[in-house]
């Protein structure tokens, strides 16, 4: 074997380990790729910030994103000082989210777990920031109802449906797609009979809407214009406007008629 051939063979053999050790390219998701329950389409950055603004996310919040994708909602919330958690079924996306959080310097506040969003416990969250299709939102509705009154849910583009009405809808200007977001404030539960100083207040409820009757001295009056926004309730009886804060089994506020007076009600 000539010296030239020996040198060439050594060069090839020497290069082989180098080629074998070349690191794989970092995982990058593709727009529209299929997932367990929905294709991956990230919220535009401007929409992420708008949703956080609508929910008034601050350092006092615990934000959860179900189907968190590349982690952008969670990371943006953590940048505002909130504790934030992403639940994502695709393990590659979970690891990508962790790398993105580290690069953004928020790993101490932003965490990610691999899991099924329909099995996630969101009862401790103060805010949900979501981009899910209507069928996903419908299936998650029982989880939404498990959240504490006053918790906020913001959904990119799609409404929860099923009788839930947005408390606020905003649209980005000069936007081509995924331009609207809907805010829902989880209402307090007021179904039942409440004892007041001068009578009994019987309420029924469907999400943020309440109605019923007020009985005093054997006279029954309709409860009208009942509306809940988190723990705050307003309703009208015989042209008297009631505004109150619900705290578990008590309701305290003011009644505004010919005069303004305080009132208190206790759930029986």
Secondary structure, 3 states (H helix, E strand, C coil): CCHHHHHHHHHHHHHHHHHHCCCCCCCCCCCCCCCCCCCCCCCCHHHHHHHHHHCCCCCCCEEEEECCCCCHHHHHHHHCCCEEEEEECCHHHHHHHHHHHHHHCCCCCEEEEECCHHHCCCCCCCEEEECCCHHHHHHHHHHHHCCCCCCEEEEECCCCECCECCCEEEECCCCCCCCEEEEEECCCCCCEEEECCCCEEEEEEECCEEEEEEEECCEEEEEEEEEEECCEEEEEECCEEEEEEEECCEEEEEEECCCEEEEEEEEC
